[in-house]
Amino acid sequence: MKQSRLYIPTLKQTPNDTESISHQLMLRAGYVRQVSAGIFAYLPLALSVINKVETIIRKEMDEIDAAEMKLPSLLPVELWEESGRINTYGDDLFKLKDRHDREFILGPTHEETITTIVKERLNSYKKLPMVLYQMQNKYRDVTSTKYGLLRSREFLMADAYSFSANLEQLDIIYNQIEQAYRNIFEKLDLDFRVIYGNADLMGGTESKEFSALADIGSDTIAYSDESDYSANLEMASSKLPDNPIEAKQTSELVETPDVHTIAGLASFLNIEDAKIMKAVAYMADDQPVLVMIRGDYEVNEIKVKNFLEVQTLIAATPDQVVKNFGSIPGFIGPKNLAADVKVLYDSSLEGLTNFAVGPNIRNKHLVNANFEDITDGQPEFHDFRVVKEGEISPDGYGTINFTKGIKIANIFKLGTKFSKDFGANFLDEDGKSEPIIMGSYGISISRVLSAVIEQHNDENGIIWPASLAPYQVHLVPINYSDDTQKRLSDEIVKLLKDEDFDVLLDDRKERPGVKFADSDLIGIPIRVTIGKKAADSIVELKIRSTGETIEVNKDELVNSVKILLKNQ
Amino acid sequence: MKQSRLYIPTLKQTPNDTESISHQLMLRAGYVRQVSAGIFAYLPLALSVINKVETIIRKEMDEIDAAEMKLPSLLPVELWEESGRINTYGDDLFKLKDRHDREFILGPTHEETITTIVKERLNSYKKLPMVLYQMQNKYRDVTSTKYGLLRSREFLMADAYSFSANLEQLDIIYNQIEQAYRNIFEKLDLDFRVIYGNADLMGGTESKEFSALADIGSDTIAYSDESDYSANLEMASSKLPDNPIEAKQTSELVETPDVHTIAGLASFLNIEDAKIMKAVAYMADDQPVLVMIRGDYEVNEIKVKNFLEVQTLIAATPDQVVKNFGSIPGFIGPKNLAADVKVLYDSSLEGLTNFAVGPNIRNKHLVNANFEDITDGQPEFHDFRVVKEGEISPDGYGTINFTKGIKIANIFKLGTKFSKDFGANFLDEDGKSEPIIMGSYGISISRVLSAVIEQHNDENGIIWPASLAPYQVHLVPINYSDDTQKRLSDEIVKLLKDEDFDVLLDDRKERPGVKFADSDLIGIPIRVTIGKKAADSIVELKIRSTGETIEVNKDELVNSVKILLKNQ
C-alpha cells in the first residue's frame, strides 16, 4: 500500500485531555480520531490492526466449533424489560424511539437477543451444545471518556454465547473458550493474567477475567511470582504461616483507658499487632455483623459481602455499636454481645493463643485470652482478609505481588437466568423440559488495541508485535523521486508481496527526518530504508523494537525479513 | 464445520408477510431472523456469505489503492445540521439523546463525518487524491419493511468517499470505482446493469446506479438488447425515426365539437396519433408550462422537472388552464397563450408537418398546421418523452427492452457541497485555497445478498454461486453413526480442507430426506453424499444448480470438486 493513499494524520505534540499512553499514541500516530466524547473513527492503520485481531479471534473460535453470526445493534426495549436489565444498566443504556414511537436500545451485550433467537430451534438435548459468537459494535453511555479506547461509548466486542444441556457440557465449553482466549492473547503478545472474577455477585456461578498488565489499568491484580495464581485484589487470597504454638496462659481483664486503636493497644500492652484479635463492626443489610481478624490484617469487605450474600455492608456507627451490638465503641469483642449479632472469624486467627481482645466493657481489654475464653465451641474460620504483597501464594508456590491491569475479556457461567426469562427450554434425554444452561464470553477488541500499545511502546511511538501490526514491513525510500531508489523500492515491494508480507511504501515527498519519525511513531516491526546505496541494491533494515540496523543486499532481504519477524 | 454446531433453523413452510423470494428463502433456509420490523439477525450461514462478499469487496478496493477505515454509527446531530441533511432525511433518521441530553443520530451515510475528519490533514494538492472506504451497519427508519433485507432499517453498506484536487482526478477515481464495482458484481455472479442515475437532482453532477435484474425490483430499467446502454426508465431516452417529409399544406381551422382526447381527435379527423401535436399543461412551481409532444407519446415529468430545475411539477387544473394559460381545456395549443406561459417542444416533433394542434379556441382545432403557423421562429427541441419498449437504443445499437431491477450500488460525483459545508479546503499548485472535490460510492451488502438469491434459486431453495456460497462443499453422510461412513466422511473433510475448501459436514442424526431437503434449501454448490458404497470409498457428487449426480472414488474427489466449482 502506498502511504500517500492512506489517511495517517500524525501529530508532533501530545494531545490534551488524554490520560493513557495508548490514547496519546493512537492519536499522535494517526490511528484514531474522536468524533464525539468516547466515540471514535478508526482510521486506516487502526482498521488494519482490528482486521488482524478479528482474524486471530475467528481462527481460534473456529477451532472450537463456535459459529460466527451477527445480531443487530438496534434492539427492541421489550427484550430488556423482560430480563430486567433495563433497570440494572440504567443510564448506561442509549435509548431511542423509532418513527412509530416504539422504543429501542443500542445493545451493550446480547444475552437477551440471542436467547430469543435460539429458543426457536434448540429444543432438544440432541441439538446441544452450541456456541455462537459475533464481532460488532457495542454501546454504553459511560461517563468518563478520557481514556480513549479504554472507555469508549461505541466499542468493538467479540462476544460469544454458549448453550448446554447440562453442567458438564458447560464446563467443557467454558474451559475451551478460556483456552481459546489464552491462545488469542498469546498470539497478540499480551502480558496478561486470568483472574477469578467476582462470581458470587453474578448469581453464584463461576467467572474469570482476562487482565492485561498495565500501569493505567483500573484493576489491582494479586499474582504469584512463581505460579499461575492470580486474582483481583478483591478476590485474592494467600497462604498464611501458622500462628506460633504456645502454652496457653490464664486470661486477665486489664485497664486500658483511652486506648482506641490497634496500634495504641499494642503499644500500651507492649505486644505485637499479631497478638491482638481485632473486631470490626458492620451493618450487613439490617443485620449487625462483627468480623474478627488478626490485628495486623485488614478486612476485605467484598469477601464478607459475598460470604453473607447481602446487598450492602456498611461500617457500624458508634451509635449502632451501642444500640445494635450492645457494646462500647473501642472495646468491642465477640463475647456477651446482643443476641442477634453474627460473629465471623478470619482464618488469620486459626491457632492464635494468648491474645488481647475487646471485652465489651468500657476502658478494659482481656489479655492472654484464648478461644475458650470468648466462644463456646471452636469457631469456623473463613477468608475475610485483604491480601498483602509478599505473602505466600495460596497454591504454596511463590509470593504475592500486586500489579495493575486492564480488563480485556471475561468469561461467565450464566446458568439459566436468561433461558428462564425467555422460556428457552429443551427436552432432555428423559423427555423432560429444562431451561438451557448458558455461558457468556467477551473480548473487548477496542481495549485489546489499547492494552497492546500500553505494553509495547517507547518514547518514539508504538512498537507493534508482528501478529497484529498494520503492516509488517515499512519501506522508506529517502527520495522516491530518484529513479534508482524508486526502481529498487518497487522491486522490493513486489518481492515482499509475493511472499505474502503486508508492505507499506512511504512514497511521500517529505524530508527523511519526517519519514523516520512517522515510521517510529506508527510502529511497524521492520523498516527498510532505501538510500544512497540503492545503486548497489543495498538497503538498511531497522528493527523497531530494538533500534538495531543491518545492511542487506536485496537478494537477502526476504529471508532476513522472515527471520526477523519470527523473532519479534 | 459440523452442521450440528451451526444454528440453521430451516422451515418447511413459506413464512407469512414476506413479499420477495429472497426474503422467503433466507428465512426458510435459516439464514436470517427478524428481531424487529426491518431489523435482522444474520445467522451463521448468512454471516459466512457476508464475510465472503466483504473479502471480495476488500480485494477490489485494495486494487485501486482505496484504504479501509471505520467511522462510528453514533453521530453528533450538529454535523447533520451543518449540512442541512437533518431536514432532507427527516423521519428516516433515527435520533437519540445521550445521558447529558446531547443529540445524536444513527448514521445512514457518512459524507459529513468523513469530511470533518479529513479536513484536518488533506490540506494540500500533494496529499490528493485519496479514497477511503468502510463496511459497517447503516441506519434508516424506512416505513415499508416487508421485503426483508431489500428494505431493512439496520443494513450493511460498503461505502467509499473520494477526495480530489480537480475534476480530472475525480473522473479517474470515479471510473476506477465503477470498474471495481463491476468486477465485484461479476465475481458475485450477478446479472446487473449500470444505469445513469438522476444526476441533475443531486446538484448537476454525474451519478450511476448498479441495478441487479429481478422481477421484485422497484426500478424499471430500459436497456438495449445489443449494446451496453441502460438507464432508469425515468432517465432513459431512445433514437426516434425521422418524421416523414411531406409537402406542406395550408392550415385550416375546423370544428371539433366534444372532442377532448387525442384518440377522439384522431378518429374524428381520421388521422394518425402521430399527426397530432399534443399539448400537456403543467404548473412548474408557480410557472405555467405547456409541453408539446407528438400524439403517440407520453410526457416524462422527471425529464421536464430536471430541464426546468424546479421542485414541483403538477398537471394544471381546468381552472388553471383558463386563468394561468389563457386557454380552454381540451383545445390548448402553443399560439396566443398568456404572456408568461413557457412552451417546451419534445424532440418527437422535430420535422413534423401537416399536423393537428389546439388553437386555444373552443370546439376548434387547427389542421394541416406547420411550425410557422404556431410559432415565430423555429423552436428548440428537447427530450421530454417516456421511452417505449421496441424503440431504437439512443446509441443506435439494438432496441430498448424493459426490465425490473434492485438498486445494489451507486456512485456519485458529489462536487464541493460537503467540503464547502465543513470548510475542507486544500492549497492548489498556485497556493490558492480551494474546496476539495468529493465523490461518494456505496454498495448495499444486505441487498446484494437478496439480489443474488433472487437471481439464483429454484423451487427447492437457494443456489449459491461458488464465490459467495457459505460453504463450497456440503458433505452429507446418510448415517454418520455408521463407522465406515464416519471414517470416510472425516477423511474427505480433511482432504478438502487441505485444499482450502470450505466444507460443511452434516453430522446430525436426521433422516436422509430431511438432510437432502435442508441441503437443497441451503444451496451449497456441491453436495457429496456418503452412503452404502462408503465401504468401496465411492461417494456421490450432486451439483446443486443442475441436479446432476456423478459417482466418484474418494481419490478423484478433490479434482472433481475443483473442476465442478470452476464451472459454476
Interface residues (C-beta under 8 A of the other chain):
Chain A: M1 K2 S4 R5 L6 Y7 P9 R33 V35 S36 I39 F40 A41 Y42 L43 P44 A46 L47 S48 I50 N51 D62 D65 A66 A67 E68 M69 K70 L71 P72 S73 L74 L75 P76 D91 F94 K95 L96 D98 R99 R102 F104 L106 T113 T116 I117 V118 E120 R121 L122 K126 K127 M130 V131 L132 Q134 Q136 N137 Y139 D141 T143 R153 E154 K509
Chain B: M1 K2 S4 R5 L6 Y7 P9 R33 V35 S36 I39 F40 A41 Y42 L43 P44 A46 L47 S48 I50 N51 D62 D65 A66 A67 E68 M69 K70 L71 P72 S73 L74 L75 P76 D91 F94 K95 L96 D98 R99 R102 F104 L106 T113 T116 I117 V118 E120 R121 L122 K126 K127 M130 V131 L132 Q134 Q136 N137 Y139 D141 T143 R153 E154 K509
